[in-house]
Amino acid sequence: MYKALDQWLEEHREEMVQDIMRLCRVRSVRGDSAPGMPYGEGPAKALEEALSMARDMGFCVKNYENYVGAVDCNDKETELLILAHLDVVPEGTGWTVTQPYEPKVVDGRLYARGAADDKGPAVAALYAMRALRELGVPLGRNVRLILGTDEECGSSDLKYYFARESAPRYSFSPDASYPVCNVEKGGFSASFYAQWEESAALPRIVYARGGHTSNVVPRDAEALVEGLSVQQAEQTARAFEEKTGAKFTLSAQQGGVHIAVLGEGAHASTPEKGNNAALALAEMLCALPLAPCEGLERLRSVTKIFPHGDGAGKAAGVAQSDEISGALTLNIGILEYGLTGLKGVIDSRVPVCANEDNMSKVLERRLMHEGISLSGTAMRAPHHTPADSPLVRTLLGAYEEVTGQKGYCYSMGGGTYVHNIEGGVAFGCAKGEVDNHMHGPDEFAVIEDMVEGARMFVRAIVRMCR
């Protein structure tokens, strides 16, 4: 049976690729809500494309008011839920292979925003269900594919869905790496801010800004310094280029100097893989010969508590780890400075041992001591599914059968779609040794990995639902 299913998937490889590209052409970044479109036009359009695709394959589909869509394999009781999402993070800059929403295949890789996170895996799961349907493989229970539209901004779509539907016994999300992620760190998010009276003394920072979303390491940042020449800032820029590894570009502008910084984007759960341009810029600005003012002192405080390169929260006093989930990570995803105030956004992935006393209260005291306020603090509990659960054993078996490699469980800092679902785990579709540039420029999915993922999903569905 599996040989026939694998052959079907291979024969439909190109069709699968075309359907992934179809979804990737839709810019499904969350926007302003509108009637019938809770997350804006883009996510709603991507959901309609995906549901239309499934409908054309003969599946029964349901649209939950454009929060999520559901695709059912049959009309029996649902035993297994597969959760994928169609929303994407903003495209950012620095794309070289193609434009973010113009999918292109190069050397077996499909480049586009969302190709790996998570439109490619969503289509792979759909094709696994289609293979079972078209080859007439009997299932005694149903598998339902959930297609969500708000995973990147908090998963409020799933809250809407689970207020109306109950969760089945088993669920997995193809929104991570193989083999099986059964432990997800908790999360801590907050904003910090400070305000002051404008100082007219020159030289001064008119503005500085970097980052677009909290769960991405800022790749780009810029500032305008009034009353300073390019020549006066050049030596400092070169010194911080060497110190931080980021690229500084200076140009004369508006009676001062414009500073552009290019770092390296990465997911907030792995800040060590990126180079935070916003923090590199902040430290460089604090080293310039600027006129003393309260705003400059507050910015120096930020660089002292959140120095460039410290993705573990050591300087902030919150570094910690445990055996189950690993070490804490901390990312400043957004940093903005103006003439009368600054603000920033923190995204931290915390181990099981973290709590308000050793996390939020520590940060609040640390910032308050420097004249900076902390607000909007929220901690998300960690997620843990035992490695000996029937679902985990089934998924590991499918992984070993298809890849020929030993399966194992691991912990991750990123929160997946099953974070709040009891017994849920993350399974695929990326391979740990491959950097798919998720959340960065030139994001890509390896086509062979998508087909291989569908082969694993087929086995998991049969064994859990037969």
Secondary structure per residue as TSV (DSSP state, phi and psi in degrees):
chain	resnum	aa	ss	phi	psi
A	1	M	-	360.0	-47.5
A	2	Y	H	-66.4	-31.2
A	3	K	H	-62.3	-42.1
A	4	A	H	-67.7	-39.1
A	5	L	H	-65.9	-42.5
A	6	D	H	-62.4	-40.4
A	7	Q	H	-64.6	-41.0
A	8	W	H	-60.8	-45.2
A	9	L	H	-63.5	-38.4
A	10	E	H	-65.7	-40.9
A	11	E	H	-66.5	-25.4
A	12	H	T	-104.5	17.6
A	13	R	H	-56.2	-51.7
A	14	E	H	-65.2	-36.6
A	15	E	H	-64.3	-40.1
A	16	M	H	-60.7	-45.0
A	17	V	H	-60.1	-43.5
A	18	Q	H	-63.7	-35.8
A	19	D	H	-72.2	-35.1
A	20	I	H	-63.6	-44.0
A	21	M	H	-62.4	-37.4
A	22	R	H	-58.4	-44.2
A	23	L	H	-72.5	-35.6
A	24	C	H	-70.2	-16.1
A	25	R	T	-74.4	-13.5
A	26	V	S	-91.2	123.8
A	27	R	-	-78.9	94.9
A	28	S	-	-103.6	42.7
A	29	V	B	-76.5	140.1
A	30	R	-	-59.7	134.8
A	31	G	-	-127.4	-165.2
A	32	D	-	-69.3	139.0
A	33	S	-	-68.0	152.4
A	34	A	B	-145.3	164.8
A	35	P	T	-52.6	122.2
A	36	G	T	78.0	0.1
A	37	M	B	-135.4	82.5
A	38	P	T	-61.1	-25.5
A	39	Y	T	-118.0	19.0
A	40	G	-	96.1	177.5
A	41	E	H	-68.7	-40.2
A	42	G	H	-61.0	-55.3
A	43	P	H	-60.0	-37.7
A	44	A	H	-64.8	-39.5
A	45	K	H	-67.2	-40.7
A	46	A	H	-63.2	-39.6
A	47	L	H	-64.9	-42.9
A	48	E	H	-63.6	-39.1
A	49	E	H	-60.9	-45.4
A	50	A	H	-67.1	-42.5
A	51	L	H	-68.3	-35.3
A	52	S	H	-63.9	-40.6
A	53	M	H	-59.6	-47.6
A	54	A	H	-67.0	-38.6
A	55	R	H	-62.4	-40.8
A	56	D	H	-66.2	-23.1
A	57	M	T	-82.0	-4.4
A	58	G	T	97.9	6.8
A	59	F	-	-83.6	153.8
A	60	C	E	-83.4	125.9
A	61	V	E	-124.2	158.2
A	62	K	E	-142.7	133.6
A	63	N	E	-104.4	117.5
A	64	Y	E	-89.2	72.3
A	65	E	T	52.1	34.9
A	66	N	T	66.0	18.3
A	67	Y	T	-85.4	-54.2
A	68	V	E	-141.9	162.9
A	69	G	E	-119.9	154.9
A	70	A	E	-128.1	137.6
A	71	V	E	-122.7	120.6
A	72	D	E	-105.8	138.6
A	73	C	S	-77.3	-35.4
A	74	N	S	-151.9	-174.1
A	75	D	S	-100.1	16.0
A	76	K	S	-87.1	175.9
A	77	E	-	-62.6	135.7
A	78	T	E	-75.8	124.2
A	79	E	E	-104.1	-30.8
A	80	L	E	-132.5	133.5
A	81	L	E	-113.4	129.6
A	82	I	E	-111.5	123.5
A	83	L	E	-114.0	117.4
A	84	A	E	-127.6	161.4
A	85	H	E	-128.5	151.0
A	86	L	-	-108.4	-9.3
A	87	D	-	-77.6	156.8
A	88	V	B	-134.4	162.2
A	89	V	-	-78.0	161.4
A	90	P	-	-55.4	152.4
A	91	E	-	-70.2	-28.7
A	92	G	-	66.1	-159.4
A	93	T	S	-126.4	174.2
A	94	G	-	92.9	11.4
A	95	W	-	-70.1	136.1
A	96	T	-	-123.0	-33.1
A	97	V	S	-78.0	-40.2
A	98	T	S	-160.3	176.2
A	99	Q	-	-80.7	153.5
A	100	P	T	-53.3	-36.3
A	101	Y	T	-114.0	26.2
A	102	E	S	-121.6	80.9
A	103	P	-	-55.2	140.7
A	104	K	E	-145.7	135.5
A	105	V	E	-98.7	124.1
A	106	V	E	-136.0	120.9
A	107	D	T	51.6	45.7
A	108	G	T	79.3	6.9
A	109	R	E	-116.1	137.6
A	110	L	E	-102.7	112.0
A	111	Y	E	-94.6	127.7
A	112	A	S	175.5	154.4
A	113	R	T	-66.8	127.4
A	114	G	T	93.3	-6.6
A	115	A	I	-58.9	-42.2
A	116	A	I	-96.8	-29.2
A	117	D	I	-131.3	84.5
A	118	D	I	-144.8	23.0
A	119	K	I	-71.5	-38.7
A	120	G	H	-60.0	-51.9
A	121	P	H	-60.3	-35.2
A	122	A	H	-61.4	-44.2
A	123	V	H	-69.2	-36.4
A	124	A	H	-60.0	-42.1
A	125	A	H	-66.0	-40.4
A	126	L	H	-62.9	-40.2
A	127	Y	H	-70.7	-30.4
A	128	A	H	-62.9	-43.8
A	129	M	H	-65.4	-38.8
A	130	R	H	-65.7	-40.4
A	131	A	H	-59.4	-45.1
A	132	L	H	-62.1	-40.5
A	133	R	H	-67.5	-48.6
A	134	E	H	-72.4	-25.8
A	135	L	T	-92.8	2.0
A	136	G	T	68.3	32.0
A	137	V	-	-72.5	120.2
A	138	P	-	-73.9	135.3
A	139	L	-	-125.1	131.1
A	140	G	S	-81.3	-15.4
A	141	R	S	-137.9	166.3
A	142	N	E	-93.7	147.6
A	143	V	E	-112.1	132.1
A	144	R	E	-115.8	130.6
A	145	L	E	-97.3	120.3
A	146	I	E	-95.4	129.7
A	147	L	E	-115.0	102.9
A	148	G	E	-96.2	170.7
A	149	T	S	-135.1	13.1
A	150	D	-	-144.2	29.1
A	151	E	G	-65.4	-37.8
A	152	E	G	-72.3	-16.2
A	153	C	G	-121.8	27.3
A	154	G	T	119.8	-7.6
A	155	S	-	63.7	34.1
A	156	S	H	-66.4	-19.7
A	157	D	H	-62.8	-39.2
A	158	L	H	-71.7	-32.2
A	159	K	H	-61.3	-40.8
A	160	Y	H	-63.3	-45.4
A	161	Y	H	-65.0	-47.8
A	162	F	H	-76.1	-8.2
A	163	A	T	-76.9	-12.2
A	164	R	T	-118.2	-22.1
A	165	E	S	-132.2	147.3
A	166	S	-	-88.3	154.6
A	167	A	-	-83.4	138.0
A	168	P	-	-73.5	-178.5
A	169	R	S	-66.8	-32.5
A	170	Y	E	-129.7	143.2
A	171	S	E	-155.3	147.9
A	172	F	E	-144.9	157.5
A	173	S	E	-125.2	125.8
A	174	P	S	-82.2	62.9
A	175	D	S	-131.7	35.6
A	176	A	E	-156.4	-146.5
A	177	S	E	-118.3	158.1
A	178	Y	S	-76.4	160.5
A	179	P	S	-75.1	-83.0
A	180	V	E	-126.7	126.0
A	181	C	E	-94.1	109.6
A	182	N	E	-108.5	-2.4
A	183	V	E	-131.5	124.5
A	184	E	E	-120.3	131.1
A	185	K	-	-60.4	160.0
A	186	G	E	-76.6	176.4
A	187	G	E	-129.8	152.1
A	188	F	E	-134.9	127.3
A	189	S	E	-132.6	146.2
A	190	A	E	-166.0	165.2
A	191	S	E	-119.5	147.1
A	192	F	E	-124.6	151.4
A	193	Y	E	-156.4	160.0
A	194	A	E	-151.2	150.4
A	195	Q	E	-133.5	154.8
A	196	W	-	-159.9	169.7
A	197	E	-	-79.0	140.5
A	198	E	-	-62.4	137.4
A	199	S	-	-108.8	131.0
A	200	A	-	-90.9	-3.9
A	201	A	-	-65.4	138.1
A	202	L	S	-110.0	154.1
A	203	P	S	-72.5	151.8
A	204	R	E	-145.1	158.9
A	205	I	E	-85.1	119.5
A	206	V	E	-78.7	-46.0
A	207	Y	E	-157.1	156.1
A	208	A	E	-149.1	136.7
A	209	R	E	-155.4	147.1
A	210	G	E	-161.2	142.6
A	211	G	-	92.7	148.6
A	212	H	S	-121.7	-28.6
A	213	T	S	-147.2	149.3
A	214	S	T	-67.8	-29.2
A	215	N	T	-93.3	22.6
A	216	V	E	-131.8	134.8
A	217	V	E	-69.1	122.6
A	218	P	-	-59.8	125.9
A	219	R	-	-88.5	-31.3
A	220	D	E	-123.9	150.1
A	221	A	E	-154.9	157.6
A	222	E	E	-150.8	158.4
A	223	A	E	-151.2	156.1
A	224	L	E	-123.5	122.4
A	225	V	E	-111.6	120.4
A	226	E	E	-91.2	138.7
A	227	G	T	84.8	17.0
A	228	L	-	-135.6	141.6
A	229	S	-	-94.1	164.7
A	230	V	H	-59.3	-41.1
A	231	Q	H	-62.9	-38.6
A	232	Q	H	-69.5	-26.3
A	233	A	H	-97.0	-13.5
A	234	E	H	-59.9	-48.2
A	235	Q	H	-62.5	-42.2
A	236	T	H	-63.7	-41.8
A	237	A	H	-61.1	-44.2
A	238	R	H	-65.6	-37.0
A	239	A	H	-64.8	-40.7
A	240	F	H	-79.7	-21.4
A	241	E	H	-64.4	-42.8
A	242	E	H	-70.2	-39.7
A	243	K	H	-69.0	-41.8
A	244	T	H	-99.5	-20.7
A	245	G	-	82.4	-1.8
A	246	A	-	-86.1	159.8
A	247	K	E	-100.3	127.5
A	248	F	E	-109.0	128.7
A	249	T	E	-122.4	125.9
A	250	L	E	-112.2	144.8
A	251	S	E	-152.0	147.5
A	252	A	E	-71.8	135.2
A	253	Q	E	-162.5	130.3
A	254	Q	T	50.3	49.5
A	255	G	T	69.7	23.7
A	256	G	E	-161.4	-149.3
A	257	V	E	-129.0	132.3
A	258	H	E	-95.3	132.2
A	259	I	E	-118.6	120.8
A	260	A	E	-112.0	135.0
A	261	V	E	-122.1	133.7
A	262	L	E	-118.5	117.0
A	263	G	-	-109.7	-134.6
A	264	E	B	-143.4	123.0
A	265	G	-	-74.7	155.1
A	266	A	E	-164.9	166.9
A	267	H	E	-70.8	145.6
A	268	A	T	-60.1	-25.2
A	269	S	T	-74.0	-14.5
A	270	T	-	-131.6	63.7
A	271	P	G	-61.3	-23.9
A	272	E	G	-67.4	-18.1
A	273	K	G	-85.1	-9.0
A	274	G	S	-112.2	-175.7
A	275	N	B	-138.2	105.0
A	276	N	-	-70.4	102.7
A	277	A	H	-65.4	-34.1
A	278	A	H	-65.4	-42.9
A	279	L	H	-73.4	-34.7
A	280	A	H	-62.1	-42.5
A	281	L	H	-64.1	-44.9
A	282	A	H	-58.5	-43.8
A	283	E	H	-67.3	-38.3
A	284	M	H	-65.2	-41.8
A	285	L	H	-62.4	-39.5
A	286	C	H	-67.9	-16.6
A	287	A	T	-93.7	-6.0
A	288	L	S	-75.8	156.9
A	289	P	-	-78.0	71.3
A	290	L	-	-95.1	157.1
A	291	A	-	-67.7	137.8
A	292	P	-	-61.1	138.3
A	293	C	-	-163.2	164.1
A	294	E	H	-63.4	-38.8
A	295	G	H	-60.4	-42.2
A	296	L	H	-63.7	-38.6
A	297	E	H	-64.3	-39.8
A	298	R	H	-65.7	-38.7
A	299	L	H	-65.7	-38.7
A	300	R	H	-62.4	-36.4
A	301	S	H	-63.5	-40.3
A	302	V	H	-60.6	-44.8
A	303	T	H	-69.1	-24.5
A	304	K	H	-75.4	-39.2
A	305	I	H	-82.0	-36.3
A	306	F	S	-123.4	67.2
A	307	P	-	-67.4	151.8
A	308	H	T	-57.9	133.8
A	309	G	T	90.3	-6.9
A	310	D	-	-98.6	82.9
A	311	G	T	-89.0	7.1
A	312	A	T	-106.9	-3.6
A	313	G	-	75.4	23.5
A	314	K	T	-65.2	-50.8
A	315	A	T	-64.8	-29.0
A	316	A	T	-79.1	-10.7
A	317	G	T	81.9	20.4
A	318	V	-	-119.3	6.4
A	319	A	-	-59.9	133.2
A	320	Q	-	-166.9	163.9
A	321	S	E	-159.0	164.7
A	322	D	E	-146.1	168.2
A	323	E	T	-69.8	-33.3
A	324	I	T	-71.3	-46.9
A	325	S	T	-117.3	-6.6
A	326	G	E	90.9	-156.6
A	327	A	E	-95.3	152.3
A	328	L	-	-66.8	144.1
A	329	T	E	-124.9	151.9
A	330	L	E	-140.5	129.9
A	331	N	E	-127.7	133.9
A	332	I	E	-95.6	101.1
A	333	G	E	-84.6	-25.1
A	334	I	E	-138.4	132.2
A	335	L	E	-141.4	123.9
A	336	E	E	-134.4	136.5
A	337	Y	E	-131.4	135.2
A	338	G	-	-133.6	-172.1
A	339	L	S	-68.4	-22.0
A	340	T	S	-127.6	8.4
A	341	G	E	179.8	167.0
A	342	L	E	-137.4	158.6
A	343	K	E	-152.1	154.5
A	344	G	E	-150.7	162.5
A	345	V	E	-125.8	130.8
A	346	I	E	-103.6	135.2
A	347	D	E	-128.8	109.9
A	348	S	E	-120.1	138.1
A	349	R	E	-106.2	117.5
A	350	V	E	-112.5	145.3
A	351	P	-	-72.9	173.9
A	352	V	T	-58.4	-31.3
A	353	C	T	-76.4	-8.4
A	354	A	-	-76.0	146.7
A	355	N	-	-153.4	-178.7
A	356	E	T	-62.2	-37.2
A	357	D	T	-66.2	-40.1
A	358	N	T	-99.6	6.3
A	359	M	T	-127.4	-80.7
A	360	S	H	-64.6	-41.2
A	361	K	H	-68.7	-34.6
A	362	V	H	-64.2	-47.0
A	363	L	H	-63.3	-41.8
A	364	E	H	-60.7	-44.9
A	365	R	H	-65.0	-42.1
A	366	R	H	-62.2	-46.0
A	367	L	H	-70.8	-41.7
A	368	M	H	-60.1	-36.6
A	369	H	H	-61.0	-26.2
A	370	E	T	-100.4	11.7
A	371	G	T	78.3	23.6
A	372	I	-	-120.2	136.7
A	373	S	E	-97.1	149.9
A	374	L	E	-116.4	135.6
A	375	S	E	-143.6	165.9
A	376	G	E	62.4	29.8
A	377	T	E	-68.4	136.5
A	378	A	E	-147.8	132.5
A	379	M	E	-114.8	134.8
A	380	R	E	-108.7	132.8
A	381	A	-	-66.6	151.2
A	382	P	-	-70.6	169.3
A	383	H	E	-128.4	133.2
A	384	H	E	-144.6	123.7
A	385	T	-	-116.1	125.9
A	386	P	-	-55.5	142.5
A	387	A	T	-68.0	-17.5
A	388	D	T	-96.8	14.2
A	389	S	S	-69.7	153.0
A	390	P	H	-56.0	-39.6
A	391	L	H	-65.6	-46.5
A	392	V	H	-61.0	-44.0
A	393	R	H	-61.8	-40.2
A	394	T	H	-65.2	-45.0
A	395	L	H	-65.9	-41.1
A	396	L	H	-63.7	-37.9
A	397	G	H	-63.9	-42.3
A	398	A	H	-64.2	-41.0
A	399	Y	H	-61.1	-46.8
A	400	E	H	-66.2	-38.1
A	401	E	H	-66.7	-41.7
A	402	V	H	-80.2	-41.0
A	403	T	H	-93.9	-22.7
A	404	G	-	76.0	11.4
A	405	Q	S	-110.1	156.2
A	406	K	-	-70.2	131.1
A	407	G	-	-87.6	153.3
A	408	Y	-	-158.8	166.8
A	409	C	E	-102.6	152.9
A	410	Y	E	-145.9	167.5
A	411	S	E	-107.2	151.0
A	412	M	E	-140.5	160.1
A	413	G	S	-88.4	-28.5
A	414	G	S	-73.8	141.9
A	415	G	-	-88.2	129.7
A	416	T	-	-99.8	-177.8
A	417	Y	T	-67.6	-16.1
A	418	V	T	-101.6	12.2
A	419	H	T	-55.2	-36.7
A	420	N	T	-105.3	15.7
A	421	I	S	-108.7	117.9
A	422	E	T	-59.3	129.4
A	423	G	T	82.7	-0.5
A	424	G	-	-83.6	153.7
A	425	V	E	-139.8	165.9
A	426	A	E	-103.1	139.1
A	427	F	E	-146.0	101.9
A	428	G	-	76.9	-172.6
A	429	C	E	-100.0	6.8
A	430	A	E	-91.1	160.0
A	431	K	-	-104.1	137.1
A	432	G	T	-55.4	-31.0
A	433	E	T	-83.2	-3.9
A	434	V	-	-107.2	125.8
A	435	D	-	-90.7	103.3
A	436	N	-	-83.0	5.3
A	437	H	-	57.6	35.1
A	438	M	T	-60.0	135.6
A	439	H	T	70.7	4.9
A	440	G	S	-122.5	-178.4
A	441	P	T	-70.9	153.6
A	442	D	T	59.0	38.5
A	443	E	-	-58.0	140.4
A	444	F	E	-146.6	156.2
A	445	A	E	-115.0	136.9
A	446	V	E	-80.2	119.4
A	447	I	H	-59.2	-41.7
A	448	E	H	-60.3	-35.9
A	449	D	H	-67.5	-34.1
A	450	M	H	-67.3	-43.2
A	451	V	H	-66.6	-43.7
A	452	E	H	-62.4	-38.0
A	453	G	H	-62.0	-43.6
A	454	A	H	-60.7	-37.5
A	455	R	H	-63.5	-40.3
A	456	M	H	-68.0	-41.1
A	457	F	H	-61.9	-39.9
A	458	V	H	-55.3	-47.6
A	459	R	H	-66.4	-40.8
A	460	A	H	-63.4	-43.6
A	461	I	H	-62.4	-48.2
A	462	V	H	-58.8	-47.0
A	463	R	H	-73.6	-27.1
A	464	M	H	-89.6	-25.5
A	465	C	H	-113.3	-4.7
A	466	R	-	-76.9	360.0
